[in-house]
Amino acid sequence: MKAGVLALQGAFREHREVLEALGVHAVEVRTPEQLASIDALLLPGGESTTMTRLLGTSGLREPLVDRIAAGLPTLGTCAG
């Protein structure tokens, strides 16, 4: 299994490191191509307005919505 950590904002590095410590192959996701290659996704918390803008400028918004709607296992954490 390859887990992705959305690496646009928030504590993405720390989330990846925890997954790796648990023996999970984890990658930081910044592009639609990286998103397409994962089996599960972690969404670290961040500021919602900034995250929305970054999802748009990275081209990840639509592919992310599509993958989650198609059943991609996803876990989100809160920044606050």
C-alpha positions, 0 to 999 in steps of 0.5 A, spaced: 500 500 500 502 506 498 499 512 502 499 519 500 500 525 504 497 532 501 503 536 501 500 543 500 500 546 507 500 544 514 504 538 518 505 534 512 512 532 513 510 530 520 504 526 518 509 522 512 514 521 518 508 517 522 506 513 517 513 511 515 514 509 522 508 505 522 511 501 516 507 504 511 510 507 504 508 514 504 509 519 499 508 527 499 502 529 494 503 535 490 501 534 483 495 530 480 500 525 477 502 523 484 495 523 487 493 518 481 499 513 484 496 512 491 492 507 495 490 512 501 490 519 502 491 523 509 489 530 509 493 534 514 489 540 517 491 547 514 487 554 513 481 553 509 482 559 505 489 558 503 488 550 502 482 552 497 487 556 493 492 551 493 488 546 491 486 550 485 493 553 483 496 546 484 491 542 479 489 538 485 482 540 486 478 536 481 482 530 481 482 530 489 474 530 489 474 525 483 478 520 487 475 521 494 468 520 490 470 514 487 472 511 494 479 513 495 480 511 503 481 518 506 483 521 513 483 528 514 486 531 521 485 538 524 489 544 524 486 547 530 
